Each structure stands twice: as C-alpha cells, then as structure tokens.
Amino acid sequence: MNDFYVWASILVIVAGGFALAPWLRKTGKSLQNSLTNKNLIKQRLAELETEQQQALLTEEDKLQAQKELKLALLDEVQSQDPQQSSGRLPLLLGILICVGVGGATYFHASELDKVQHWQEVRQNTSTLGQRIIAADASLTFDDMRDFALGLRTRLIDEPNDPIGWMLLGRVSGALNRADSAIEAFERSIELDPNNVGTLTSYAQALLMVGQEAQLQTAERALSRVLSIEPDNVSALGMLAVVTSELGKFNASLTHWTRLQGFIGESDPNYAAVTDKIAQMRAALNQQEPATEAEPAGKTANKVEVTVSLSESLKDKLPSSGVIFVFAQGLSGSKMPAAVVKLPLADFPITVSLSDDNAMVQGYNLSQLTQARIVARISADENVALATGELQGEQLVDFTSQINPEVAITINKEEP
C-alpha cells in the first residue's frame, strides 16, 4: 500500500509538470519580451542625451521625448502585471480541480473501505470459524458471509486443504450460493475422494439445484457413500428422494423400504417413510399396468442390480477373476434361478437379471416371490463359495416391488 502512494505521488508530480509547462513557457517568453522592451527604452533615453549634447535636439525636444518614453515604459509594466495575475488564477483552479477529481475517482474505484474490511475479516477468520463450530446462536448472515470471504482468502495460500474446501462448501450452501458450494465440494472431493461427510454435503448442494444432471451426480455421490458406509441412514434417505425425483420408482421403493427397516416404528419419521413407500408403489402400478399376456397383479420378474465394492476390501481384490450376480429363492432349492457372469471391471457394475438368465429350463426368476440377490467375486470362475472370496447380498420381495432396482455392496470376505 505504501508503494502505491509513492508511485501515485510521482505520477501526480509528473502530471502537474505537464500542466505547468505551457504556462511556464508563456511566462518566460512574456518576461523576455518585457526585458527586451525595457532595454530598448533605456537605450533610446541614452541616445537622446547624446543627441542633445551634439546639438541635434533642443533641450525642450529632449525632455518631450524622454517623457513619452517613460510613459511607454510605465504602460509596459502595467500591461504585464494583470496578465500574470489573470494567468495564475485559472491555472491554480485547474490544478485544484484535477487533484480533487482524481482523488475522488481513486477513492471510489479503489473501494478502500472494502479493502480495510477484507483485512479485518482475514484477521477474524479463525474466531468466526470457532463460533460456527460451536453453533453460536448470535451468528448473523453477515458473519457467515465474512467467514466465507476469509476462508476463500486462506485457501488461496493453502489450495490443497480438503477440509477447508468442505467448510467453504457448507458455508456457501448456508448462504444459498449453490453453485459456489458445488464447486467447493468438488475441489474437496478431488483431494479426498472418500470423505463421507463431503460426499453427503455435495449431494445436498446438488439437490438445491434440482436439475436432472445434478440429481444424477447426486445419485452417484450417495451410492459411493453407501459403498463405504452401507448403513448410512442419512445417505439412504437422500438417495430415496433423488431416485424418486429422477423417476426411478423401483430404486426409490427399494431405498425407502431399507430405510424403514433401519428407523423402526418408534421413530417419528416412520409414518412419513411408510407414506413414501405407498406413493412409490402407486407410481409403479400406474407406470406398468398389467398386459393381456400377463395375469393381473403379476408380471415377469426382472431385477436391475448395481454392484459396488467396499473400500475396506479393495486391497483384497484379485488381479484376475470374474464376478457372479445371481438370484436364489429363500426356500427350497438353492440353485440360482438366474445368474450372470462378468469379467472383473471397475466398480460400480450394473447388470440385469431376468428369465433370460435362467440356469435350467423350467426354473426361472418369475417363479420366485422372494429372492436373495448375491454378488460374488471369484478368482477360480467357480460359482460355489470358497475361502477368501468376496461377497455382498440383498433381499428382494417381488410381491411388493415390480422390477426392483437393487444396490449391493460387496463387503464380506469368506473366512
């Protein structure tokens, strides 16, 4: 800031020099002309004395000529003073106006009051952060905005701090700055991809926007949360809402049903979740009415399965092998009613199980009212469970769900 004032002063002096230069040149020229005229008059007076001594002029003529020359000299002096006085006043006024306009323009453009406020915010960022963490009830909207400003300034110096970006995202969300919140969360996720808190907050910010592209991104973020923490009730509830907004009523029904099992009848939210389940079933009945080829109330069973791998088992993933996804009845034969075998690939993996995937003729998925959907990673390409193999499963009730969408996390290792 001090350097700025030094250079500003230099520029003002230079500009003043340019403004004064024409006036100084004019003054110098006027002074030179005045001195020249005075010298000529003095020289003429001396010549008159000489001419009178040489009897070229009478005493009377000499006195008359001297009188005329002195009057001319007096006129010369009087004519110079008003010009100099009248020239200084406009120049002085012009300089004052330029300095005043320049100063006012600088003060308005530089917004010194805002710069001073920013410096104060930088010093108070830690204090504001502690008040926010402590849920200080006296916090105002301006306090939140100041904290966001100070935090953003700090992140310029520490751009690789995932916690700082997460906090900035949450504060931006509280300030209803959804776009800024999303950008901050994405930066935090780049630095720490598996932070459950950041992923959950990111999904909430995307829900604030509510457009299809953002909802799809939120669905992926929440699915990642559930692959890390399969029992995360908050993520499960948001995923149920997101899939409902996307029109994925099968998936939404599955998530609401799972959530209902977690919260229990004593929970105050149990009735609301039950209503959501009823809404999803009604939406599915309107979406897929019975056809002439299928008896009323019964359709061919089909399951869409999304398989994820738990973070804790990633280091135990075999270098080669296959993944089996199959459906078994809960009673009777343990033979899979439908099975799909795929080479190992990046997770999550999505497959569909239907009657087309039956292992034997006459026993298929449509014959089941309930099923256990299993995803298993095998290194020897044998579907039978062996020591060290990785597995996850999910139960499906076809009597309450039409063509359900199931999310399975492989989170167990066979001892």
JOFEN-V905140 format. One record per helix or strand of 2 or more residues. SS is the DSSP state (helix for helix, strand for strand). FROM is the first residue (numbers start at 1). TO is the last residue. If there is no record, write none. Layout:
ss,from,to
SS,FROM,TO
SS,FROM,TO
//
This chain:
ss,from,to
helix,2,53
helix,59,110
helix,112,133
helix,141,157
helix,162,174
helix,178,191
helix,196,209
helix,212,228
helix,233,245
helix,249,263
helix,270,287
strand,303,309
helix,311,316
strand,322,329
strand,338,343
strand,349,353
helix,355,357
helix,365,367
strand,370,378
strand,390,397
strand,405,410
strand,412,413
//
